[in-house]
Amino acid sequence: MDLDLYIIAKDTNQADILWRLMKGKFDRNKFKRVIFVSTRYKWDGLNPKDMAIILCGEHWLNQSKDCYVYQFLEEYAALVTVINDARSVSEALKCRDEQTLV
């Protein structure tokens, strides 16, 4: 299943740096594209079933999360995970895949 991966950190610079550290740790082919969420990102018009959200770094400082549209997407997204290291990303994806097969 191809998902859009949204990486939320404090800002796009932090998201980019953390993505460079994480991307080699899991299967990159699971994602159609990777989006670094800026503090001014607009969440309108997105399908939560096609998205995976990774909260990393100082994600609580990103102001784009403070709207009701983001809260809806986070609730219904295919995968939402908070990570401190790249292993938890690959474990979350593996668990999600096993659940869809059942």
PDB file as gemmi writes it, atoms N, CA and C in Angstrom:
CRYST1    1.000    1.000    1.000  90.00  90.00  90.00 P 1                      
ATOM      1  N   MET A   1       0.842  -1.177   0.000  1.00  0.00           N  
ATOM      2  CA  MET A   1       0.000   0.000   0.000  1.00  0.00           C  
ATOM      3  C   MET A   1       0.889   1.243   0.000  1.00  0.00           C  
ATOM      4  N   ASP A   2       0.667   2.136  -0.935  1.00  0.00           N  
ATOM      5  CA  ASP A   2       1.456   3.353  -1.031  1.00  0.00           C  
ATOM      6  C   ASP A   2       0.787   4.470  -0.248  1.00  0.00           C  
ATOM      7  N   LEU A   3       1.540   5.054   0.643  1.00  0.00           N  
ATOM      8  CA  LEU A   3       1.047   6.150   1.460  1.00  0.00           C  
ATOM      9  C   LEU A   3       1.886   7.390   1.227  1.00  0.00           C  
ATOM     10  N   ASP A   4       1.298   8.541   1.493  1.00  0.00           N  
ATOM     11  CA  ASP A   4       2.064   9.775   1.569  1.00  0.00           C  
ATOM     12  C   ASP A   4       2.561   9.887   2.997  1.00  0.00           C  
ATOM     13  N   LEU A   5       3.841  10.167   3.155  1.00  0.00           N  
ATOM     14  CA  LEU A   5       4.445  10.263   4.478  1.00  0.00           C  
ATOM     15  C   LEU A   5       4.622  11.729   4.847  1.00  0.00           C  
ATOM     16  N   TYR A   6       3.998  12.132   5.934  1.00  0.00           N  
ATOM     17  CA  TYR A   6       4.100  13.502   6.438  1.00  0.00           C  
ATOM     18  C   TYR A   6       4.986  13.489   7.671  1.00  0.00           C  
ATOM     19  N   ILE A   7       6.105  14.178   7.575  1.00  0.00           N  
ATOM     20  CA  ILE A   7       7.032  14.250   8.693  1.00  0.00           C  
ATOM     21  C   ILE A   7       6.846  15.599   9.368  1.00  0.00           C  
ATOM     22  N   ILE A   8       6.455  15.548  10.646  1.00  0.00           N  
ATOM     23  CA  ILE A   8       6.191  16.764  11.396  1.00  0.00           C  
ATOM     24  C   ILE A   8       7.238  16.903  12.483  1.00  0.00           C  
ATOM     25  N   ALA A   9       7.994  17.963  12.400  1.00  0.00           N  
ATOM     26  CA  ALA A   9       8.961  18.331  13.429  1.00  0.00           C  
ATOM     27  C   ALA A   9       8.729  19.818  13.729  1.00  0.00           C  
ATOM     28  N   LYS A  10       9.675  20.452  14.373  1.00  0.00           N  
ATOM     29  CA  LYS A  10       9.513  21.866  14.716  1.00  0.00           C  
ATOM     30  C   LYS A  10       9.315  22.716  13.471  1.00  0.00           C  
ATOM     31  N   ASP A  11      10.090  22.443  12.432  1.00  0.00           N  
ATOM     32  CA  ASP A  11       9.993  23.150  11.157  1.00  0.00           C  
ATOM     33  C   ASP A  11      10.550  22.244  10.064  1.00  0.00           C  
ATOM     34  N   THR A  12      10.539  22.727   8.833  1.00  0.00           N  
ATOM     35  CA  THR A  12      10.985  21.872   7.729  1.00  0.00           C  
ATOM     36  C   THR A  12      12.472  21.547   7.809  1.00  0.00           C  
ATOM     37  N   ASN A  13      13.275  22.444   8.338  1.00  0.00           N  
ATOM     38  CA  ASN A  13      14.709  22.152   8.463  1.00  0.00           C  
ATOM     39  C   ASN A  13      14.951  20.984   9.404  1.00  0.00           C  
ATOM     40  N   GLN A  14      14.291  21.000  10.553  1.00  0.00           N  
ATOM     41  CA  GLN A  14      14.447  19.904  11.499  1.00  0.00           C  
ATOM     42  C   GLN A  14      13.885  18.602  10.919  1.00  0.00           C  
ATOM     43  N   ALA A  15      12.753  18.672  10.230  1.00  0.00           N  
ATOM     44  CA  ALA A  15      12.164  17.483   9.620  1.00  0.00           C  
ATOM     45  C   ALA A  15      13.111  16.883   8.577  1.00  0.00           C  
ATOM     46  N   ASP A  16      13.726  17.729   7.776  1.00  0.00           N  
ATOM     47  CA  ASP A  16      14.662  17.266   6.750  1.00  0.00           C  
ATOM     48  C   ASP A  16      15.872  16.576   7.376  1.00  0.00           C  
ATOM     49  N   ILE A  17      16.424  17.159   8.403  1.00  0.00           N  
ATOM     50  CA  ILE A  17      17.586  16.563   9.074  1.00  0.00           C  
ATOM     51  C   ILE A  17      17.222  15.213   9.682  1.00  0.00           C  
ATOM     52  N   LEU A  18      16.085  15.149  10.360  1.00  0.00           N  
ATOM     53  CA  LEU A  18      15.677  13.895  10.986  1.00  0.00           C  
ATOM     54  C   LEU A  18      15.338  12.834   9.945  1.00  0.00           C  
ATOM     55  N   TRP A  19      14.752  13.249   8.817  1.00  0.00           N  
ATOM     56  CA  TRP A  19      14.449  12.296   7.739  1.00  0.00           C  
ATOM     57  C   TRP A  19      15.729  11.684   7.184  1.00  0.00           C  
ATOM     58  N   ARG A  20      16.762  12.493   7.028  1.00  0.00           N  
ATOM     59  CA  ARG A  20      18.041  11.963   6.527  1.00  0.00           C  
ATOM     60  C   ARG A  20      18.599  10.899   7.459  1.00  0.00           C  
ATOM     61  N   LEU A  21      18.383  11.070   8.763  1.00  0.00           N  
ATOM     62  CA  LEU A  21      18.859  10.084   9.727  1.00  0.00           C  
ATOM     63  C   LEU A  21      18.000   8.822   9.733  1.00  0.00           C  
ATOM     64  N   MET A  22      16.701   8.972   9.437  1.00  0.00           N  
ATOM     65  CA  MET A  22      15.766   7.842   9.540  1.00  0.00           C  
ATOM     66  C   MET A  22      15.601   7.041   8.263  1.00  0.00           C  
ATOM     67  N   LYS A  23      15.717   7.661   7.102  1.00  0.00           N  
ATOM     68  CA  LYS A  23      15.225   7.030   5.873  1.00  0.00           C  
ATOM     69  C   LYS A  23      15.881   5.707   5.519  1.00  0.00           C  
ATOM     70  N   GLY A  24      17.093   5.467   5.945  1.00  0.00           N  
ATOM     71  CA  GLY A  24      17.745   4.203   5.647  1.00  0.00           C  
ATOM     72  C   GLY A  24      17.302   3.058   6.534  1.00  0.00           C  
ATOM     73  N   LYS A  25      16.494   3.337   7.536  1.00  0.00           N  
ATOM     74  CA  LYS A  25      16.135   2.336   8.528  1.00  0.00           C  
ATOM     75  C   LYS A  25      14.865   1.553   8.201  1.00  0.00           C  
ATOM     76  N   PHE A  26      14.136   1.953   7.164  1.00  0.00           N  
ATOM     77  CA  PHE A  26      12.911   1.237   6.821  1.00  0.00           C  
ATOM     78  C   PHE A  26      12.675   1.289   5.327  1.00  0.00           C  
ATOM     79  N   ASP A  27      11.708   0.533   4.886  1.00  0.00           N  
ATOM     80  CA  ASP A  27      11.422   0.352   3.466  1.00  0.00           C  
ATOM     81  C   ASP A  27      10.874   1.639   2.850  1.00  0.00           C  
ATOM     82  N   ARG A  28      11.663   2.292   2.051  1.00  0.00           N  
ATOM     83  CA  ARG A  28      11.295   3.555   1.409  1.00  0.00           C  
ATOM     84  C   ARG A  28      10.194   3.362   0.356  1.00  0.00           C  
ATOM     85  N   ASN A  29      10.047   2.139  -0.164  1.00  0.00           N  
ATOM     86  CA  ASN A  29       9.070   1.864  -1.219  1.00  0.00           C  
ATOM     87  C   ASN A  29       7.626   1.874  -0.727  1.00  0.00           C  
ATOM     88  N   LYS A  30       7.407   1.943   0.573  1.00  0.00           N  
ATOM     89  CA  LYS A  30       6.048   1.990   1.101  1.00  0.00           C  
ATOM     90  C   LYS A  30       5.396   3.351   0.888  1.00  0.00           C  
ATOM     91  N   PHE A  31       6.182   4.368   0.556  1.00  0.00           N  
ATOM     92  CA  PHE A  31       5.673   5.729   0.480  1.00  0.00           C  
ATOM     93  C   PHE A  31       5.760   6.285  -0.936  1.00  0.00           C  
ATOM     94  N   LYS A  32       4.654   6.896  -1.387  1.00  0.00           N  
ATOM     95  CA  LYS A  32       4.640   7.543  -2.695  1.00  0.00           C  
ATOM     96  C   LYS A  32       5.516   8.781  -2.667  1.00  0.00           C  
ATOM     97  N   ARG A  33       5.374   9.564  -1.612  1.00  0.00           N  
ATOM     98  CA  ARG A  33       6.170  10.777  -1.482  1.00  0.00           C  
ATOM     99  C   ARG A  33       6.331  11.122  -0.007  1.00  0.00           C  
ATOM    100  N   VAL A  34       7.333  11.930   0.277  1.00  0.00           N  
ATOM    101  CA  VAL A  34       7.620  12.374   1.630  1.00  0.00           C  
ATOM    102  C   VAL A  34       7.436  13.883   1.676  1.00  0.00           C  
ATOM    103  N   ILE A  35       6.637  14.352   2.639  1.00  0.00           N  
ATOM    104  CA  ILE A  35       6.343  15.778   2.763  1.00  0.00           C  
ATOM    105  C   ILE A  35       6.820  16.252   4.121  1.00  0.00           C  
ATOM    106  N   PHE A  36       7.662  17.282   4.123  1.00  0.00           N  
ATOM    107  CA  PHE A  36       8.086  17.913   5.364  1.00  0.00           C  
ATOM    108  C   PHE A  36       7.081  19.012   5.678  1.00  0.00           C  
ATOM    109  N   VAL A  37       6.441  18.922   6.830  1.00  0.00           N  
ATOM    110  CA  VAL A  37       5.360  19.840   7.172  1.00  0.00           C  
ATOM    111  C   VAL A  37       5.932  21.114   7.783  1.00  0.00           C  
ATOM    112  N   SER A  38       5.647  22.239   7.124  1.00  0.00           N  
ATOM    113  CA  SER A  38       6.101  23.530   7.633  1.00  0.00           C  
ATOM    114  C   SER A  38       5.131  24.042   8.688  1.00  0.00           C  
ATOM    115  N   THR A  39       5.485  25.115   9.334  1.00  0.00           N  
ATOM    116  CA  THR A  39       4.612  25.690  10.360  1.00  0.00           C  
ATOM    117  C   THR A  39       3.383  26.348   9.750  1.00  0.00           C  
ATOM    118  N   ARG A  40       3.364  26.539   8.431  1.00  0.00           N  
ATOM    119  CA  ARG A  40       2.220  27.144   7.749  1.00  0.00           C  
ATOM    120  C   ARG A  40       1.527  26.162   6.810  1.00  0.00           C  
ATOM    121  N   TYR A  41       1.703  24.894   7.020  1.00  0.00           N  
ATOM    122  CA  TYR A  41       1.139  23.883   6.125  1.00  0.00           C  
ATOM    123  C   TYR A  41      -0.384  23.912   6.191  1.00  0.00           C  
ATOM    124  N   LYS A  42      -1.030  23.768   5.042  1.00  0.00           N  
ATOM    125  CA  LYS A  42      -2.494  23.720   4.955  1.00  0.00           C  
ATOM    126  C   LYS A  42      -2.924  22.268   4.803  1.00  0.00           C  
ATOM    127  N   TRP A  43      -3.759  21.792   5.696  1.00  0.00           N  
ATOM    128  CA  TRP A  43      -4.172  20.398   5.743  1.00  0.00           C  
ATOM    129  C   TRP A  43      -5.435  20.107   4.955  1.00  0.00           C  
ATOM    130  N   ASP A  44      -6.061  21.104   4.369  1.00  0.00           N  
ATOM    131  CA  ASP A  44      -7.341  20.911   3.683  1.00  0.00           C  
ATOM    132  C   ASP A  44      -7.216  19.997   2.466  1.00  0.00           C  
ATOM    133  N   GLY A  45      -8.248  19.176   2.222  1.00  0.00           N  
ATOM    134  CA  GLY A  45      -8.347  18.376   1.006  1.00  0.00           C  
ATOM    135  C   GLY A  45      -7.543  17.101   0.988  1.00  0.00           C  
ATOM    136  N   LEU A  46      -7.032  16.634   2.121  1.00  0.00           N  
ATOM    137  CA  LEU A  46      -6.224  15.424   2.161  1.00  0.00           C  
ATOM    138  C   LEU A  46      -7.062  14.234   2.622  1.00  0.00           C  
ATOM    139  N   ASN A  47      -6.731  13.058   2.098  1.00  0.00           N  
ATOM    140  CA  ASN A  47      -7.417  11.833   2.475  1.00  0.00           C  
ATOM    141  C   ASN A  47      -6.619  11.138   3.574  1.00  0.00           C  
ATOM    142  N   PRO A  48      -7.178  11.012   4.781  1.00  0.00           N  
ATOM    143  CA  PRO A  48      -6.410  10.413   5.874  1.00  0.00           C  
ATOM    144  C   PRO A  48      -6.058   8.942   5.645  1.00  0.00           C  
ATOM    145  N   LYS A  49      -6.817   8.225   4.823  1.00  0.00           N  
ATOM    146  CA  LYS A  49      -6.520   6.812   4.575  1.00  0.00           C  
ATOM    147  C   LYS A  49      -5.261   6.617   3.745  1.00  0.00           C  
ATOM    148  N   ASP A  50      -4.816   7.693   3.084  1.00  0.00           N  
ATOM    149  CA  ASP A  50      -3.626   7.616   2.246  1.00  0.00           C  
ATOM    150  C   ASP A  50      -2.408   8.260   2.895  1.00  0.00           C  
ATOM    151  N   MET A  51      -2.457   8.479   4.203  1.00  0.00           N  
ATOM    152  CA  MET A  51      -1.347   9.188   4.818  1.00  0.00           C  
ATOM    153  C   MET A  51      -0.803   8.474   6.046  1.00  0.00           C  
ATOM    154  N   ALA A  52       0.494   8.634   6.196  1.00  0.00           N  
ATOM    155  CA  ALA A  52       1.181   8.212   7.410  1.00  0.00           C  
ATOM    156  C   ALA A  52       1.796   9.483   7.996  1.00  0.00           C  
ATOM    157  N   ILE A  53       1.659   9.656   9.292  1.00  0.00           N  
ATOM    158  CA  ILE A  53       2.181  10.844   9.956  1.00  0.00           C  
ATOM    159  C   ILE A  53       3.227  10.403  10.962  1.00  0.00           C  
ATOM    160  N   ILE A  54       4.404  10.978  10.846  1.00  0.00           N  
ATOM    161  CA  ILE A  54       5.468  10.713  11.807  1.00  0.00           C  
ATOM    162  C   ILE A  54       5.737  12.011  12.558  1.00  0.00           C  
ATOM    163  N   LEU A  55       5.583  11.956  13.859  1.00  0.00           N  
ATOM    164  CA  LEU A  55       5.879  13.088  14.733  1.00  0.00           C  
ATOM    165  C   LEU A  55       7.260  12.849  15.320  1.00  0.00           C  
ATOM    166  N   CYS A  56       8.170  13.769  15.071  1.00  0.00           N  
ATOM    167  CA  CYS A  56       9.532  13.576  15.548  1.00  0.00           C  
ATOM    168  C   CYS A  56      10.132  14.923  15.943  1.00  0.00           C  
ATOM    169  N   GLY A  57      11.259  14.863  16.605  1.00  0.00           N  
ATOM    170  CA  GLY A  57      11.903  16.098  17.035  1.00  0.00           C  
ATOM    171  C   GLY A  57      10.997  16.879  17.977  1.00  0.00           C  
ATOM    172  N   GLU A  58      10.983  18.185  17.813  1.00  0.00           N  
ATOM    173  CA  GLU A  58      10.159  19.062  18.645  1.00  0.00           C  
ATOM    174  C   GLU A  58       8.835  19.352  17.941  1.00  0.00           C  
ATOM    175  N   HIS A  59       8.107  18.299  17.597  1.00  0.00           N  
ATOM    176  CA  HIS A  59       6.871  18.420  16.818  1.00  0.00           C  
ATOM    177  C   HIS A  59       5.810  19.248  17.524  1.00  0.00           C  
ATOM    178  N   TRP A  60       5.816  19.303  18.826  1.00  0.00           N  
ATOM    179  CA  TRP A  60       4.812  20.073  19.568  1.00  0.00           C  
ATOM    180  C   TRP A  60       4.930  21.575  19.329  1.00  0.00           C  
ATOM    181  N   LEU A  61       6.055  22.034  18.777  1.00  0.00           N  
ATOM    182  CA  LEU A  61       6.238  23.453  18.469  1.00  0.00           C  
ATOM    183  C   LEU A  61       5.716  23.838  17.080  1.00  0.00           C  
ATOM    184  N   ASN A  62       5.321  22.853  16.285  1.00  0.00           N  
ATOM    185  CA  ASN A  62       4.830  23.135  14.941  1.00  0.00           C  
ATOM    186  C   ASN A  62       3.384  23.619  15.018  1.00  0.00           C  
ATOM    187  N   GLN A  63       3.154  24.854  14.611  1.00  0.00           N  
ATOM    188  CA  GLN A  63       1.844  25.488  14.740  1.00  0.00           C  
ATOM    189  C   GLN A  63       0.804  24.930  13.781  1.00  0.00           C  
ATOM    190  N   SER A  64       1.205  24.232  12.749  1.00  0.00           N  
ATOM    191  CA  SER A  64       0.231  23.697  11.793  1.00  0.00           C  
ATOM    192  C   SER A  64      -0.629  22.600  12.417  1.00  0.00           C  
ATOM    193  N   LYS A  65      -0.198  22.037  13.548  1.00  0.00           N  
ATOM    194  CA  LYS A  65      -0.968  21.001  14.234  1.00  0.00           C  
ATOM    195  C   LYS A  65      -2.110  21.574  15.059  1.00  0.00           C  
ATOM    196  N   ASP A  66      -2.183  22.880  15.193  1.00  0.00           N  
ATOM    197  CA  ASP A  66      -3.159  23.512  16.082  1.00  0.00           C  
ATOM    198  C   ASP A  66      -4.495  23.803  15.425  1.00  0.00           C  
ATOM    199  N   CYS A  67      -4.866  23.054  14.411  1.00  0.00           N  
ATOM    200  CA  CYS A  67      -6.157  23.297  13.755  1.00  0.00           C  
ATOM    201  C   CYS A  67      -6.992  22.017  13.797  1.00  0.00           C  
ATOM    202  N   TYR A  68      -8.283  22.177  13.678  1.00  0.00           N  
ATOM    203  CA  TYR A  68      -9.190  21.026  13.774  1.00  0.00           C  
ATOM    204  C   TYR A  68      -9.025  20.061  12.602  1.00  0.00           C  
ATOM    205  N   VAL A  69      -8.605  20.558  11.427  1.00  0.00           N  
ATOM    206  CA  VAL A  69      -8.422  19.669  10.273  1.00  0.00           C  
ATOM    207  C   VAL A  69      -7.289  18.688  10.562  1.00  0.00           C  
ATOM    208  N   TYR A  70      -6.183  19.178  11.123  1.00  0.00           N  
ATOM    209  CA  TYR A  70      -5.080  18.275  11.468  1.00  0.00           C  
ATOM    210  C   TYR A  70      -5.536  17.241  12.499  1.00  0.00           C  
ATOM    211  N   GLN A  71      -6.278  17.666  13.492  1.00  0.00           N  
ATOM    212  CA  GLN A  71      -6.738  16.744  14.532  1.00  0.00           C  
ATOM    213  C   GLN A  71      -7.610  15.631  13.939  1.00  0.00           C  
ATOM    214  N   PHE A  72      -8.430  15.980  12.968  1.00  0.00           N  
ATOM    215  CA  PHE A  72      -9.240  14.973  12.272  1.00  0.00           C  
ATOM    216  C   PHE A  72      -8.339  14.003  11.508  1.00  0.00           C  
ATOM    217  N   LEU A  73      -7.374  14.536  10.765  1.00  0.00           N  
ATOM    218  CA  LEU A  73      -6.473  13.684   9.989  1.00  0.00           C  
ATOM    219  C   LEU A  73      -5.662  12.768  10.892  1.00  0.00           C  
ATOM    220  N   GLU A  74      -5.203  13.291  12.007  1.00  0.00           N  
ATOM    221  CA  GLU A  74      -4.419  12.479  12.936  1.00  0.00           C  
ATOM    222  C   GLU A  74      -5.266  11.330  13.500  1.00  0.00           C  
ATOM    223  N   GLU A  75      -6.534  11.595  13.737  1.00  0.00           N  
ATOM    224  CA  GLU A  75      -7.413  10.571  14.290  1.00  0.00           C  
ATOM    225  C   GLU A  75      -7.685   9.444  13.292  1.00  0.00           C  
ATOM    226  N   TYR A  76      -7.798   9.780  12.000  1.00  0.00           N  
ATOM    227  CA  TYR A  76      -8.195   8.787  10.998  1.00  0.00           C  
ATOM    228  C   TYR A  76      -7.086   8.380  10.033  1.00  0.00           C  
ATOM    229  N   ALA A  77      -5.874   8.838  10.232  1.00  0.00           N  
ATOM    230  CA  ALA A  77      -4.772   8.493   9.328  1.00  0.00           C  
ATOM    231  C   ALA A  77      -4.473   7.001   9.390  1.00  0.00           C  
ATOM    232  N   ALA A  78      -3.922   6.474   8.309  1.00  0.00           N  
ATOM    233  CA  ALA A  78      -3.578   5.057   8.241  1.00  0.00           C  
ATOM    234  C   ALA A  78      -2.514   4.699   9.278  1.00  0.00           C  
ATOM    235  N   LEU A  79      -1.609   5.622   9.551  1.00  0.00           N  
ATOM    236  CA  LEU A  79      -0.552   5.379  10.523  1.00  0.00           C  
ATOM    237  C   LEU A  79      -0.143   6.708  11.133  1.00  0.00           C  
ATOM    238  N   VAL A  80      -0.093   6.765  12.456  1.00  0.00           N  
ATOM    239  CA  VAL A  80       0.435   7.923  13.177  1.00  0.00           C  
ATOM    240  C   VAL A  80       1.368   7.374  14.237  1.00  0.00           C  
ATOM    241  N   THR A  81       2.592   7.880  14.263  1.00  0.00           N  
ATOM    242  CA  THR A  81       3.535   7.410  15.261  1.00  0.00           C  
ATOM    243  C   THR A  81       4.450   8.537  15.707  1.00  0.00           C  
ATOM    244  N   VAL A  82       4.816   8.498  16.955  1.00  0.00           N  
ATOM    245  CA  VAL A  82       5.814   9.407  17.510  1.00  0.00           C  
ATOM    246  C   VAL A  82       7.078   8.590  17.650  1.00  0.00           C  
ATOM    247  N   ILE A  83       8.163   9.111  17.131  1.00  0.00           N  
ATOM    248  CA  ILE A  83       9.392   8.316  17.169  1.00  0.00           C  
ATOM    249  C   ILE A  83      10.521   9.065  17.844  1.00  0.00           C  
ATOM    250  N   ASN A  84      11.351   8.287  18.471  1.00  0.00           N  
ATOM    251  CA  ASN A  84      12.589   8.794  19.031  1.00  0.00           C  
ATOM    252  C   ASN A  84      13.781   8.211  18.290  1.00  0.00           C  
ATOM    253  N   ASP A  85      13.545   7.096  17.615  1.00  0.00           N  
ATOM    254  CA  ASP A  85      14.573   6.499  16.773  1.00  0.00           C  
ATOM    255  C   ASP A  85      13.909   5.810  15.586  1.00  0.00           C  
ATOM    256  N   ALA A  86      14.688   5.470  14.599  1.00  0.00           N  
ATOM    257  CA  ALA A  86      14.142   4.939  13.346  1.00  0.00           C  
ATOM    258  C   ALA A  86      13.584   3.529  13.488  1.00  0.00           C  
ATOM    259  N   ARG A  87      14.018   2.767  14.484  1.00  0.00           N  
ATOM    260  CA  ARG A  87      13.493   1.414  14.653  1.00  0.00           C  
ATOM    261  C   ARG A  87      12.005   1.416  14.943  1.00  0.00           C  
ATOM    262  N   SER A  88      11.537   2.403  15.709  1.00  0.00           N  
ATOM    263  CA  SER A  88      10.107   2.420  16.033  1.00  0.00           C  
ATOM    264  C   SER A  88       9.263   2.701  14.800  1.00  0.00           C  
ATOM    265  N   VAL A  89       9.806   3.390  13.797  1.00  0.00           N  
ATOM    266  CA  VAL A  89       9.072   3.606  12.546  1.00  0.00           C  
ATOM    267  C   VAL A  89       8.877   2.290  11.824  1.00  0.00           C  
ATOM    268  N   SER A  90       9.937   1.523  11.663  1.00  0.00           N  
ATOM    269  CA  SER A  90       9.817   0.264  10.939  1.00  0.00           C  
ATOM    270  C   SER A  90       8.929  -0.724  11.696  1.00  0.00           C  
ATOM    271  N   GLU A  91       8.987  -0.722  13.019  1.00  0.00           N  
ATOM    272  CA  GLU A  91       8.118  -1.603  13.802  1.00  0.00           C  
ATOM    273  C   GLU A  91       6.653  -1.206  13.651  1.00  0.00           C  
ATOM    274  N   ALA A  92       6.357   0.086  13.650  1.00  0.00           N  
ATOM    275  CA  ALA A  92       4.980   0.555  13.489  1.00  0.00           C  
ATOM    276  C   ALA A  92       4.440   0.167  12.115  1.00  0.00           C  
ATOM    277  N   LEU A  93       5.264   0.299  11.073  1.00  0.00           N  
ATOM    278  CA  LEU A  93       4.829  -0.066   9.726  1.00  0.00           C  
ATOM    279  C   LEU A  93       4.593  -1.568   9.616  1.00  0.00           C  
ATOM    280  N   LYS A  94       5.438  -2.357  10.243  1.00  0.00           N  
ATOM    281  CA  LYS A  94       5.276  -3.804  10.202  1.00  0.00           C  
ATOM    282  C   LYS A  94       3.972  -4.223  10.891  1.00  0.00           C  
ATOM    283  N   CYS A  95       3.688  -3.635  12.052  1.00  0.00           N  
ATOM    284  CA  CYS A  95       2.447  -3.947  12.766  1.00  0.00           C  
ATOM    285  C   CYS A  95       1.231  -3.542  11.941  1.00  0.00           C  
ATOM    286  N   ARG A  96       1.303  -2.394  11.305  1.00  0.00           N  
ATOM    287  CA  ARG A  96       0.184  -1.922  10.486  1.00  0.00           C  
ATOM    288  C   ARG A  96      -0.074  -2.857   9.327  1.00  0.00           C  
ATOM    289  N   ASP A  97       0.982  -3.325   8.657  1.00  0.00           N  
ATOM    290  CA  ASP A  97       0.839  -4.255   7.547  1.00  0.00           C  
ATOM    291  C   ASP A  97       0.241  -5.573   7.999  1.00  0.00           C  
ATOM    292  N   GLU A  98       0.632  -6.060   9.164  1.00  0.00           N  
ATOM    293  CA  GLU A  98       0.102  -7.316   9.677  1.00  0.00           C  
ATOM    294  C   GLU A  98      -1.389  -7.177   9.995  1.00  0.00           C  
ATOM    295  N   GLN A  99      -1.802  -6.018  10.479  1.00  0.00           N  
ATOM    296  CA  GLN A  99      -3.209  -5.803  10.798  1.00  0.00           C  
ATOM    297  C   GLN A  99      -4.067  -5.745   9.539  1.00  0.00           C  
ATOM    298  N   THR A 100      -3.526  -5.206   8.441  1.00  0.00           N  
ATOM    299  CA  THR A 100      -4.321  -5.133   7.211  1.00  0.00           C  
ATOM    300  C   THR A 100      -4.478  -6.496   6.568  1.00  0.00           C  
ATOM    301  N   LEU A 101      -3.570  -7.402   6.819  1.00  0.00           N  
ATOM    302  CA  LEU A 101      -3.650  -8.730   6.234  1.00  0.00           C  
ATOM    303  C   LEU A 101      -4.686  -9.604   6.953  1.00  0.00           C  
ATOM    304  N   VAL A 102      -4.984  -9.281   8.182  1.00  0.00           N  
ATOM    305  CA  VAL A 102      -5.925 -10.102   8.975  1.00  0.00           C  
ATOM    306  C   VAL A 102      -7.342  -9.852   8.558  1.00  0.00           C  
TER     307      VAL A 102                                                      
END                                                                             
